[in-house]
Amino acid sequence: MTLATVIGAQGFVGGRLVERLTADGAQVYAPARGDPDLFARPLGRVIYCAGLTADYIQRPFDTVAAHVELVSRLARDADFERFVYLSSIRLYDSGGADVGRETAPLSLAVDNPRSLYDLSKALGETLTLTQMGGRGTVARLANVYDVRPGDPGFLAEWLARAALAREIELDSTPSVARDYIHVDDVARALIRIAEAGEGVINVASGELVSNARIAACFEAAGWRIGFRRTEAVPPPPRVEIDRLHALGIRPRGVLDFVAAYLAELSRR
């Protein structure tokens, strides 16, 4: 990839993507928020990583601006070759299906404040797929993780605590299950999608891994894990990743990563 524009490069995924693109020798434009050059220069292949996650309920209008308004303006006014929009596998959660398939219709509620995230992401997807002149692709991301200081997310916090203590109590329940994908695999996938992706593509591991299974991995390595809650939580849909595999991306399993990380901590 010769020229790539990463919107949202100050965030977790966007920042790692810039690192990977730069290491690969690409010319990278990472505009700051409000940069007027965004609409005054060729952008090459755009990867749109901007968005809100944890604080979207407290910032509903900023959420819509990030997920929809800027995308709409880019579709209308920007000079780009390809456009990749980052969405989420959360869009499958309210559909009632056991498996999240890219081709399946979405079912989204409109009377719940928590639906603002899903609905705004869905509208951003629609703009990408219908208003980009056939140059848009959607990447629906699973739960992205890593272990650098300050990385967001439940698993990142859990792994960070493992470096400080051998006994950890978590404010969660063993039954919670998620699809985890490492940020390095996400970066590789997004670059590949920007080069050859079409339609909607799930960027995930394709496997639901429960807190209980991760805790067992910790305990096998010598840690003790406790949970403050015990209620059963229904699992989300398992997502298909055939399209991701077709692009040559096979993400590393989260349990393998956790085991290797804990082994490294034990050697210190």
Backbone as CSV, one residue per row, in Angstrom:
resi,resn,N_x,N_y,N_z,CA_x,CA_y,CA_z,C_x,C_y,C_z
1,MET,0.849,-1.185,0.000,0.000,0.000,0.000,0.886,1.237,0.000
2,THR,0.707,2.109,-0.985,1.570,3.279,-1.114,1.146,4.408,-0.195
3,LEU,-0.126,4.827,-0.257,-0.628,5.915,0.567,-1.835,5.443,1.348
4,ALA,-1.779,5.610,2.662,-2.894,5.246,3.529,-3.227,6.423,4.432
5,THR,-4.510,6.659,4.622,-4.977,7.663,5.568,-5.689,6.944,6.705
6,VAL,-5.227,7.174,7.918,-5.838,6.555,9.094,-6.555,7.636,9.884
7,ILE,-7.863,7.584,9.885,-8.672,8.534,10.652,-8.968,7.896,12.004
8,GLY,-8.624,8.630,13.072,-8.691,8.055,14.410,-7.371,7.428,14.810
9,ALA,-6.277,7.962,14.289,-4.955,7.387,14.553,-4.508,7.594,15.991
10,GLN,-5.193,8.444,16.728,-4.825,8.672,18.125,-5.417,7.598,19.039
11,GLY,-6.298,6.754,18.522,-6.923,5.714,19.327,-6.111,4.434,19.363
12,PHE,-6.650,3.450,20.075,-5.961,2.177,20.284,-5.685,1.457,18.972
13,VAL,-6.728,1.151,18.214,-6.546,0.425,16.961,-5.845,1.291,15.926
14,GLY,-6.273,2.543,15.800,-5.675,3.422,14.805,-4.191,3.634,15.021
15,GLY,-3.793,3.793,16.284,-2.372,3.997,16.569,-1.528,2.795,16.200
16,ARG,-2.027,1.588,16.501,-1.270,0.386,16.151,-1.242,0.176,14.643
17,LEU,-2.325,0.563,13.982,-2.364,0.441,12.528,-1.326,1.358,11.882
18,VAL,-1.184,2.569,12.394,-0.160,3.480,11.868,1.220,2.881,12.050
19,GLU,1.480,2.281,13.208,2.778,1.637,13.447,3.046,0.558,12.408
20,ARG,2.052,-0.273,12.137,2.230,-1.381,11.194,2.430,-0.865,9.776
21,LEU,1.623,0.092,9.363,1.759,0.651,8.018,3.132,1.294,7.822
22,THR,3.580,2.025,8.825,4.880,2.684,8.736,5.994,1.650,8.647
23,ALA,5.889,0.597,9.445,6.898,-0.466,9.395,6.916,-1.160,8.048
24,ASP,5.752,-1.209,7.389,5.654,-1.843,6.067,6.114,-0.920,4.943
25,GLY,6.472,0.320,5.275,6.974,1.244,4.273,5.928,2.079,3.582
26,ALA,4.702,2.095,4.093,3.644,2.893,3.478,3.798,4.368,3.848
27,GLN,3.315,5.232,2.979,3.185,6.648,3.303,1.873,6.806,4.074
28,VAL,1.946,7.332,5.290,0.772,7.383,6.156,0.415,8.825,6.483
29,TYR,-0.836,9.161,6.250,-1.385,10.449,6.654,-2.331,10.175,7.811
30,ALA,-2.046,10.764,8.978,-2.856,10.550,10.179,-3.383,11.904,10.638
31,PRO,-4.465,12.396,10.036,-4.950,13.736,10.344,-5.471,13.870,11.768
32,ALA,-5.196,15.005,12.384,-5.797,15.315,13.673,-7.248,15.692,13.461
33,ARG,-8.031,15.698,14.534,-9.435,16.064,14.429,-9.559,17.490,13.886
34,GLY,-10.378,17.670,12.873,-10.600,18.984,12.286,-9.548,19.432,11.298
35,ASP,-8.627,18.571,10.913,-7.565,18.932,9.963,-8.196,19.321,8.624
36,PRO,-8.025,20.574,8.166,-8.646,20.991,6.903,-8.071,20.302,5.684
37,ASP,-6.857,19.755,5.786,-6.246,19.070,4.646,-6.975,17.784,4.277
38,LEU,-7.829,17.299,5.177,-8.541,16.056,4.925,-9.369,16.121,3.648
39,PHE,-9.825,17.307,3.307,-10.656,17.478,2.114,-9.932,18.259,1.019
40,ALA,-8.610,18.379,1.158,-7.859,19.174,0.196,-6.707,18.411,-0.432
41,ARG,-6.617,17.097,-0.186,-5.496,16.318,-0.697,-5.963,14.901,-0.993
42,PRO,-5.257,14.191,-1.858,-5.574,12.767,-2.074,-5.313,11.969,-0.801
43,LEU,-6.206,11.050,-0.505,-6.109,10.280,0.729,-5.664,8.832,0.500
44,GLY,-5.644,8.404,-0.751,-5.284,7.011,-1.010,-6.330,6.074,-0.432
45,ARG,-5.885,5.096,0.323,-6.798,4.126,0.948,-7.074,4.572,2.389
46,VAL,-8.320,4.883,2.661,-8.719,5.395,3.968,-9.162,4.243,4.860
47,ILE,-8.646,4.218,6.085,-9.111,3.263,7.091,-9.670,4.091,8.246
48,TYR,-10.985,3.981,8.429,-11.706,4.871,9.331,-11.836,4.216,10.699
49,CYS,-10.946,4.603,11.628,-10.905,4.011,12.967,-11.540,4.904,14.030
50,ALA,-12.066,6.056,13.653,-12.639,6.974,14.635,-13.928,6.412,15.203
51,GLY,-14.182,6.692,16.479,-15.426,6.237,17.087,-15.367,6.275,18.593
52,LEU,-16.519,6.093,19.216,-16.620,6.037,20.664,-17.106,4.654,21.068
53,THR,-16.641,4.189,22.210,-17.071,2.861,22.690,-17.600,2.964,24.120
54,ALA,-16.713,3.087,25.098,-17.133,3.010,26.496,-18.025,4.173,26.918
55,ASP,-17.830,5.350,26.344,-18.556,6.531,26.822,-19.616,7.024,25.843
56,TYR,-20.115,6.162,24.979,-21.071,6.611,23.976,-22.406,7.040,24.586
57,ILE,-22.802,6.446,25.718,-24.070,6.836,26.343,-23.966,8.249,26.905
58,GLN,-22.826,8.602,27.473,-22.632,9.945,28.019,-22.402,10.980,26.920
59,ARG,-22.014,10.546,25.727,-21.695,11.483,24.636,-22.442,11.074,23.359
60,PRO,-23.763,11.092,23.392,-24.524,10.594,22.236,-24.291,11.395,20.963
61,PHE,-24.185,12.715,21.076,-24.036,13.529,19.863,-22.639,13.396,19.268
62,ASP,-21.627,13.263,20.139,-20.277,13.003,19.639,-20.211,11.638,18.960
63,THR,-20.984,10.680,19.493,-21.020,9.344,18.894,-21.558,9.398,17.475
64,VAL,-22.661,10.108,17.288,-23.243,10.227,15.952,-22.292,10.977,15.022
65,ALA,-21.651,12.029,15.546,-20.710,12.785,14.712,-19.569,11.904,14.228
66,ALA,-19.036,11.067,15.132,-17.889,10.223,14.769,-18.283,9.070,13.872
67,HIS,-19.427,8.445,14.158,-19.812,7.241,13.417,-20.512,7.529,12.105
68,VAL,-21.103,8.741,11.976,-21.954,9.016,10.813,-21.592,10.305,10.091
69,GLU,-21.538,11.418,10.819,-21.437,12.719,10.151,-20.161,12.866,9.344
70,LEU,-19.026,12.521,9.926,-17.766,12.662,9.180,-17.703,11.674,8.029
71,VAL,-18.242,10.482,8.234,-18.278,9.496,7.149,-19.085,10.030,5.977
72,SER,-20.225,10.659,6.270,-21.068,11.227,5.230,-20.326,12.295,4.441
73,ARG,-19.604,13.157,5.150,-18.881,14.220,4.453,-17.730,13.658,3.616
74,LEU,-17.047,12.639,4.133,-15.968,12.022,3.366,-16.505,11.382,2.098
75,ALA,-17.648,10.708,2.198,-18.252,10.088,1.014,-18.562,11.132,-0.046
76,ARG,-18.970,12.289,0.400,-19.401,13.332,-0.531,-18.247,14.162,-1.078
77,ASP,-17.244,14.477,-0.238,-16.270,15.509,-0.602,-14.812,15.062,-0.693
78,ALA,-14.466,13.882,-0.174,-13.052,13.510,-0.096,-12.574,12.806,-1.363
79,ASP,-11.269,12.861,-1.581,-10.611,12.223,-2.723,-9.894,10.976,-2.212
80,PHE,-10.475,9.791,-2.426,-9.893,8.558,-1.911,-10.045,7.437,-2.940
81,GLU,-9.195,6.405,-2.787,-9.246,5.232,-3.664,-10.148,4.146,-3.093
82,ARG,-9.966,3.871,-1.810,-10.753,2.854,-1.105,-11.089,3.384,0.277
83,PHE,-12.152,2.834,0.893,-12.579,3.302,2.214,-12.974,2.090,3.049
84,VAL,-12.320,1.923,4.191,-12.633,0.834,5.119,-13.205,1.443,6.396
85,TYR,-14.414,1.032,6.749,-15.106,1.570,7.914,-15.092,0.530,9.027
86,LEU,-14.590,0.920,10.209,-14.548,0.002,11.328,-15.879,0.017,12.078
87,SER,-16.506,-1.149,12.128,-17.747,-1.324,12.862,-17.518,-2.380,13.943
88,SER,-18.556,-3.083,14.367,-18.432,-3.983,15.503,-19.322,-5.207,15.347
89,ILE,-18.839,-6.351,15.867,-19.680,-7.541,15.890,-20.805,-7.408,16.902
90,ARG,-20.817,-6.341,17.694,-21.944,-6.092,18.600,-23.257,-5.965,17.844
91,LEU,-23.201,-5.634,16.576,-24.425,-5.489,15.802,-25.193,-6.803,15.688
92,TYR,-24.528,-7.922,15.953,-25.215,-9.211,15.904,-25.956,-9.542,17.200
93,ASP,-25.672,-8.826,18.283,-26.138,-9.249,19.600,-27.653,-9.283,19.738
94,SER,-28.363,-8.361,19.092,-29.813,-8.276,19.291,-30.598,-9.047,18.237
95,GLY,-29.922,-9.773,17.367,-30.615,-10.462,16.284,-31.214,-11.797,16.661
96,GLY,-30.756,-12.388,17.759,-31.310,-13.659,18.194,-30.713,-14.890,17.538
97,ALA,-29.774,-14.727,16.611,-29.161,-15.869,15.929,-27.989,-16.394,16.747
98,ASP,-27.661,-17.659,16.539,-26.519,-18.263,17.226,-25.194,-17.897,16.561
99,VAL,-25.258,-17.555,15.273,-24.056,-17.266,14.510,-24.202,-15.900,13.835
100,GLY,-23.156,-15.080,13.920,-23.152,-13.780,13.254,-22.543,-13.891,11.874
101,ARG,-23.392,-13.793,10.854,-22.935,-13.888,9.468,-23.027,-12.510,8.811
102,GLU,-22.029,-12.193,8.008,-22.001,-10.874,7.375,-23.201,-10.625,6.470
103,THR,-23.760,-11.674,5.896,-24.860,-11.526,4.942,-26.230,-11.452,5.605
104,ALA,-26.305,-11.717,6.912,-27.601,-11.759,7.595,-28.125,-10.352,7.855
105,PRO,-29.465,-10.137,7.731,-30.048,-8.828,8.077,-29.846,-8.546,9.561
106,LEU,-29.689,-7.263,9.903,-29.532,-6.868,11.294,-30.888,-6.543,11.900
107,SER,-31.023,-6.810,13.186,-32.233,-6.473,13.928,-31.825,-5.574,15.084
108,LEU,-32.227,-4.289,15.020,-31.767,-3.311,15.999,-32.951,-2.564,16.601
109,ALA,-32.963,-2.430,17.930,-34.025,-1.702,18.621,-33.770,-0.200,18.555
110,VAL,-34.844,0.584,18.592,-34.696,2.037,18.499,-35.104,2.753,19.782
111,ASP,-35.608,2.042,20.796,-36.146,2.691,21.994,-35.271,2.489,23.221
112,ASN,-34.003,2.169,23.011,-33.078,1.942,24.111,-31.855,2.834,23.908
113,PRO,-31.484,3.633,24.920,-30.304,4.501,24.747,-29.047,3.736,24.359
114,ARG,-28.946,2.482,24.792,-27.759,1.694,24.466,-27.710,1.319,22.993
115,SER,-28.847,1.454,22.309,-28.883,1.134,20.884,-28.230,2.213,20.022
116,LEU,-27.943,3.368,20.630,-27.352,4.461,19.849,-26.050,4.032,19.189
117,TYR,-25.247,3.277,19.910,-23.976,2.803,19.347,-24.236,1.930,18.125
118,ASP,-25.103,0.931,18.294,-25.352,-0.017,17.213,-25.981,0.670,16.002
119,LEU,-26.962,1.525,16.257,-27.666,2.180,15.154,-26.749,3.134,14.395
120,SER,-25.908,3.855,15.121,-24.999,4.790,14.442,-23.942,4.032,13.649
121,LYS,-23.453,2.919,14.183,-22.513,2.104,13.426,-23.177,1.519,12.179
122,ALA,-24.425,1.078,12.328,-25.130,0.524,11.173,-25.321,1.576,10.088
123,LEU,-25.615,2.809,10.475,-25.768,3.869,9.478,-24.425,4.184,8.821
124,GLY,-23.354,4.175,9.604,-22.029,4.359,9.010,-21.710,3.260,8.015
125,GLU,-22.099,2.031,8.331,-21.918,0.923,7.392,-22.688,1.164,6.100
126,THR,-23.931,1.607,6.230,-24.764,1.834,5.042,-24.163,2.913,4.150
127,LEU,-23.690,3.994,4.757,-23.035,5.046,3.970,-21.820,4.484,3.237
128,THR,-21.055,3.662,3.933,-19.846,3.086,3.332,-20.170,2.186,2.154
129,LEU,-21.198,1.382,2.298,-21.510,0.382,1.272,-22.339,0.939,0.121
130,THR,-23.047,2.044,0.345,-23.958,2.548,-0.692,-23.585,3.901,-1.260
131,GLN,-22.708,4.660,-0.574,-22.430,6.028,-1.008,-20.959,6.274,-1.323
132,MET,-20.179,5.214,-1.432,-18.753,5.369,-1.709,-18.396,4.960,-3.131
133,GLY,-19.389,4.868,-3.999,-19.111,4.524,-5.379,-18.514,3.147,-5.565
134,GLY,-18.913,2.187,-4.716,-18.379,0.831,-4.825,-16.983,0.664,-4.273
135,ARG,-16.475,1.680,-3.579,-15.103,1.626,-3.056,-15.065,1.397,-1.548
136,GLY,-16.209,1.107,-0.920,-16.259,0.978,0.519,-16.367,-0.453,1.005
137,THR,-15.708,-0.743,2.123,-15.753,-2.042,2.779,-15.935,-1.828,4.277
138,VAL,-16.682,-2.712,4.915,-16.931,-2.635,6.355,-16.185,-3.755,7.063
139,ALA,-15.467,-3.410,8.121,-14.790,-4.391,8.977,-15.477,-4.385,10.330
140,ARG,-16.153,-5.482,10.667,-16.809,-5.599,11.977,-15.843,-6.264,12.954
141,LEU,-15.364,-5.487,13.920,-14.328,-5.937,14.832,-14.921,-6.604,16.074
142,ALA,-14.210,-7.638,16.542,-14.512,-8.272,17.821,-13.832,-7.479,18.936
143,ASN,-13.641,-8.101,20.096,-13.010,-7.449,21.250,-11.495,-7.445,21.053
144,VAL,-10.945,-6.271,20.827,-9.526,-6.128,20.504,-8.733,-5.942,21.802
145,TYR,-7.587,-6.617,21.903,-6.814,-6.553,23.150,-5.316,-6.519,22.872
146,ASP,-4.571,-6.083,23.880,-3.121,-6.231,23.963,-2.728,-5.931,25.401
147,VAL,-1.438,-5.857,25.682,-0.987,-5.726,27.069,-0.085,-4.517,27.286
148,ARG,-0.020,-3.607,26.362,0.774,-2.408,26.620,0.085,-1.563,27.696
149,PRO,0.868,-0.796,28.480,0.259,0.057,29.506,-0.789,1.001,28.910
150,GLY,-1.955,1.040,29.522,-3.009,1.918,29.068,-3.921,1.344,28.015
151,ASP,-3.652,0.127,27.531,-4.541,-0.480,26.541,-5.925,-0.683,27.159
152,PRO,-6.984,-0.418,26.388,-8.331,-0.492,26.949,-8.891,-1.910,26.950
153,GLY,-9.941,-2.108,27.740,-10.672,-3.369,27.701,-10.463,-4.232,28.929
154,PHE,-11.444,-5.093,29.181,-11.436,-5.973,30.344,-10.225,-6.907,30.367
155,LEU,-9.942,-7.540,29.246,-8.825,-8.486,29.225,-7.493,-7.776,29.409
156,ALA,-7.332,-6.607,28.806,-6.086,-5.850,28.971,-5.862,-5.488,30.438
157,GLU,-6.937,-5.092,31.124,-6.815,-4.767,32.547,-6.452,-6.007,33.363
158,TRP,-7.063,-7.135,33.022,-6.784,-8.397,33.709,-5.312,-8.774,33.539
159,LEU,-4.813,-8.703,32.318,-3.424,-9.050,32.051,-2.464,-8.079,32.737
160,ALA,-2.831,-6.796,32.783,-1.978,-5.818,33.463,-1.895,-6.119,34.959
161,ARG,-2.991,-6.536,35.547,-2.990,-6.864,36.977,-2.150,-8.104,37.257
162,ALA,-2.053,-8.994,36.283,-1.257,-10.209,36.475,0.218,-9.891,36.675
163,ALA,0.673,-8.766,36.148,2.074,-8.386,36.319,2.351,-7.848,37.723
164,LEU,1.279,-7.558,38.486,1.435,-6.946,39.803,1.102,-7.877,40.953
165,ALA,0.261,-8.891,40.698,-0.184,-9.759,41.782,-0.499,-11.149,41.263
166,ARG,-0.338,-12.142,42.139,-0.646,-13.521,41.780,-2.066,-13.913,42.180
167,GLU,-2.734,-13.079,42.956,-4.129,-13.303,43.310,-4.946,-12.120,42.797
168,ILE,-5.949,-12.415,41.980,-6.726,-11.366,41.312,-8.209,-11.646,41.508
169,GLU,-8.940,-10.627,41.933,-10.392,-10.726,42.022,-11.001,-9.812,40.970
170,LEU,-11.904,-10.360,40.174,-12.477,-9.632,39.045,-13.944,-9.327,39.291
171,ASP,-14.347,-8.120,38.919,-15.753,-7.728,39.034,-16.502,-8.200,37.793
172,SER,-16.628,-9.513,37.682,-17.306,-10.126,36.548,-17.763,-11.505,36.981
173,THR,-18.243,-12.282,36.031,-18.715,-13.633,36.304,-18.020,-14.617,35.364
174,PRO,-17.787,-15.849,35.795,-17.071,-16.804,34.947,-17.759,-17.099,33.625
175,SER,-19.070,-16.896,33.545,-19.803,-17.312,32.350,-19.693,-16.339,31.181
176,VAL,-19.238,-15.132,31.425,-19.130,-14.163,30.333,-18.169,-14.683,29.271
177,ALA,-18.612,-14.679,28.023,-17.779,-15.156,26.912,-17.697,-14.087,25.837
178,ARG,-16.529,-13.947,25.249,-16.304,-12.950,24.214,-15.430,-13.539,23.106
179,ASP,-15.508,-12.910,21.958,-14.591,-13.215,20.862,-13.463,-12.198,20.945
180,TYR,-12.254,-12.671,21.195,-11.091,-11.796,21.344,-10.181,-11.904,20.127
181,ILE,-9.627,-10.752,19.723,-8.645,-10.736,18.640,-7.546,-9.739,19.005
182,HIS,-6.304,-10.154,18.802,-5.170,-9.309,19.158,-5.065,-8.138,18.185
183,VAL,-4.622,-6.996,18.706,-4.563,-5.783,17.886,-3.614,-5.941,16.696
184,ASP,-2.563,-6.746,16.825,-1.667,-6.962,15.687,-2.379,-7.689,14.551
185,ASP,-3.224,-8.665,14.902,-4.012,-9.359,13.877,-5.026,-8.418,13.246
186,VAL,-5.584,-7.510,14.045,-6.514,-6.521,13.501,-5.803,-5.629,12.491
187,ALA,-4.622,-5.149,12.834,-3.878,-4.281,11.916,-3.576,-4.995,10.599
188,ARG,-3.125,-6.251,10.681,-2.862,-7.012,9.456,-4.134,-7.181,8.630
189,ALA,-5.237,-7.459,9.317,-6.501,-7.664,8.613,-6.969,-6.387,7.927
190,LEU,-6.870,-5.257,8.614,-7.342,-3.996,8.032,-6.527,-3.608,6.800
191,ILE,-5.244,-3.838,6.840,-4.413,-3.543,5.671,-4.813,-4.434,4.503
192,ARG,-5.039,-5.695,4.784,-5.450,-6.619,3.723,-6.825,-6.251,3.179
193,ILE,-7.737,-5.863,4.063,-9.068,-5.459,3.617,-8.984,-4.203,2.762
194,ALA,-8.125,-3.274,3.138,-7.966,-2.055,2.333,-7.423,-2.367,0.948
195,GLU,-6.698,-3.454,0.823,-6.139,-3.843,-0.467,-7.119,-4.653,-1.310
196,ALA,-7.890,-5.538,-0.674,-8.668,-6.496,-1.470,-10.033,-6.840,-0.887
197,GLY,-10.467,-6.198,0.183,-11.727,-6.561,0.808,-12.944,-6.040,0.060
198,GLU,-14.059,-6.730,0.230,-15.325,-6.313,-0.376,-16.458,-6.583,0.606
199,GLY,-17.466,-5.714,0.601,-18.649,-5.923,1.415,-18.360,-5.791,2.893
200,VAL,-18.950,-6.676,3.683,-18.772,-6.699,5.138,-17.894,-7.890,5.497
201,ILE,-16.918,-7.664,6.386,-15.992,-8.720,6.781,-15.854,-8.710,8.302
202,ASN,-16.116,-9.847,8.925,-15.899,-9.985,10.364,-14.408,-10.097,10.652
203,VAL,-13.914,-9.237,11.538,-12.509,-9.279,11.950,-12.503,-9.790,13.387
204,ALA,-12.376,-11.088,13.532,-12.559,-11.756,14.808,-11.798,-13.065,14.797
205,SER,-11.799,-13.757,15.934,-11.151,-15.070,15.997,-12.096,-16.184,15.582
206,GLY,-13.406,-15.926,15.657,-14.390,-16.940,15.354,-14.669,-17.882,16.512
207,GLU,-14.096,-17.590,17.697,-14.269,-18.458,18.864,-14.678,-17.630,20.072
208,LEU,-15.712,-18.086,20.784,-16.098,-17.461,22.043,-15.304,-18.102,23.174
209,VAL,-14.637,-17.272,23.959,-13.818,-17.765,25.071,-14.353,-17.151,26.362
210,SER,-14.719,-17.996,27.302,-15.318,-17.531,28.544,-14.262,-17.061,29.542
211,ASN,-14.724,-16.248,30.509,-13.844,-15.866,31.621,-13.333,-17.097,32.357
212,ALA,-14.183,-18.114,32.467,-13.768,-19.333,33.173,-12.585,-20.004,32.482
213,ARG,-12.594,-20.052,31.157,-11.488,-20.687,30.427,-10.208,-19.867,30.559
214,ILE,-10.331,-18.551,30.535,-9.145,-17.707,30.711,-8.618,-17.859,32.128
215,ALA,-9.530,-17.909,33.104,-9.105,-18.098,34.494,-8.371,-19.422,34.668
216,ALA,-8.848,-20.470,33.999,-8.169,-21.762,34.081,-6.752,-21.671,33.532
217,CYS,-6.575,-20.882,32.482,-5.241,-20.673,31.911,-4.336,-19.971,32.930
218,PHE,-4.877,-18.971,33.620,-4.125,-18.291,34.675,-3.748,-19.264,35.791
219,GLU,-4.723,-20.045,36.218,-4.489,-20.945,37.350,-3.461,-22.020,37.008
220,ALA,-3.469,-22.465,35.761,-2.465,-23.452,35.338,-1.064,-22.865,35.380
221,ALA,-0.976,-21.544,35.262,0.333,-20.884,35.283,0.721,-20.415,36.683
222,GLY,-0.145,-20.651,37.686,0.232,-20.322,39.063,-0.479,-19.141,39.675
223,TRP,-1.436,-18.543,38.970,-2.220,-17.430,39.522,-3.505,-17.972,40.156
224,ARG,-4.094,-17.188,41.048,-5.392,-17.512,41.624,-6.383,-16.427,41.220
225,ILE,-7.504,-16.838,40.630,-8.486,-15.908,40.097,-9.819,-16.101,40.812
226,GLY,-10.398,-14.999,41.264,-11.721,-15.028,41.870,-12.662,-14.084,41.139
227,PHE,-13.955,-14.368,41.210,-14.979,-13.533,40.581,-15.972,-13.060,41.637
228,ARG,-16.324,-11.805,41.576,-17.266,-11.237,42.548,-18.711,-11.634,42.251
229,ARG,-18.975,-12.042,41.021,-20.344,-12.397,40.650,-20.359,-13.821,40.089
230,THR,-21.528,-14.419,40.152,-21.648,-15.812,39.716,-22.813,-16.050,38.762
231,GLU,-23.569,-15.010,38.419,-24.749,-15.216,37.582,-24.362,-15.715,36.188
232,ALA,-25.258,-16.489,35.612,-25.041,-16.996,34.257,-25.403,-15.918,33.243
233,VAL,-24.533,-15.697,32.284,-24.744,-14.696,31.241,-24.807,-15.412,29.894
234,PRO,-25.900,-15.255,29.148,-25.980,-15.920,27.839,-24.862,-15.449,26.912
235,PRO,-24.302,-16.344,26.124,-23.215,-15.939,25.222,-23.745,-15.144,24.042
236,PRO,-22.935,-14.263,23.485,-23.306,-13.591,22.248,-23.188,-14.561,21.078
237,PRO,-23.624,-14.162,19.890,-23.455,-15.052,18.730,-21.976,-15.300,18.425
238,ARG,-21.682,-16.506,18.015,-20.353,-16.790,17.469,-20.309,-16.257,16.045
239,VAL,-19.237,-15.582,15.676,-19.195,-14.970,14.346,-18.409,-15.845,13.366
240,GLU,-18.886,-15.854,12.155,-18.170,-16.555,11.086,-17.002,-15.701,10.592
241,ILE,-15.903,-16.345,10.268,-14.742,-15.602,9.758,-14.212,-16.205,8.463
242,ASP,-15.080,-16.836,7.697,-14.642,-17.407,6.418,-14.084,-16.337,5.488
243,ARG,-14.716,-15.177,5.460,-14.234,-14.103,4.578,-12.857,-13.606,5.017
244,LEU,-12.628,-13.558,6.322,-11.311,-13.155,6.822,-10.261,-14.188,6.427
245,HIS,-10.596,-15.465,6.571,-9.666,-16.523,6.162,-9.359,-16.438,4.669
246,ALA,-10.363,-16.094,3.863,-10.160,-16.000,2.422,-9.152,-14.914,2.057
247,LEU,-8.970,-13.940,2.954,-7.980,-12.884,2.728,-6.601,-13.271,3.268
248,GLY,-6.496,-14.491,3.806,-5.207,-14.967,4.298,-4.908,-14.608,5.738
249,ILE,-5.916,-14.190,6.497,-5.716,-13.787,7.888,-6.283,-14.864,8.807
250,ARG,-5.428,-15.403,9.663,-5.847,-16.401,10.648,-5.359,-15.936,12.024
251,PRO,-6.235,-15.335,12.800,-5.816,-14.744,14.076,-5.324,-15.775,15.085
252,ARG,-4.421,-15.328,15.914,-3.892,-16.163,16.991,-4.958,-16.330,18.078
253,GLY,-5.060,-17.519,18.666,-6.015,-17.764,19.728,-5.665,-17.027,21.002
254,VAL,-6.663,-16.497,21.695,-6.410,-15.692,22.883,-5.804,-16.527,24.003
255,LEU,-6.185,-17.782,24.140,-5.622,-18.606,25.207,-4.138,-18.874,24.984
256,ASP,-3.745,-19.027,23.726,-2.315,-19.186,23.428,-1.555,-17.922,23.811
257,PHE,-2.134,-16.764,23.508,-1.476,-15.497,23.855,-1.354,-15.361,25.362
258,VAL,-2.446,-15.625,26.084,-2.424,-15.484,27.535,-1.389,-16.418,28.150
259,ALA,-1.353,-17.670,27.696,-0.395,-18.632,28.245,1.039,-18.169,28.011
260,ALA,1.327,-17.657,26.812,2.679,-17.186,26.517,3.034,-15.960,27.352
261,TYR,2.076,-15.073,27.542,2.315,-13.858,28.334,2.596,-14.223,29.792
262,LEU,1.811,-15.133,30.353,2.018,-15.528,31.745,3.340,-16.273,31.923
263,ALA,3.709,-17.068,30.932,4.996,-17.741,30.984,6.139,-16.733,31.019
264,GLU,6.003,-15.657,30.244,7.014,-14.611,30.242,7.073,-13.917,31.599
265,LEU,5.910,-13.635,32.189,5.901,-13.011,33.517,6.569,-13.912,34.544
266,SER,6.348,-15.197,34.430,6.929,-16.139,35.399,8.447,-16.203,35.314
267,ARG,8.992,-15.886,34.152,10.453,-15.932,33.978,11.136,-14.674,34.493
268,ARG,10.358,-13.634,34.771,10.986,-12.376,35.189,11.477,-12.458,36.636
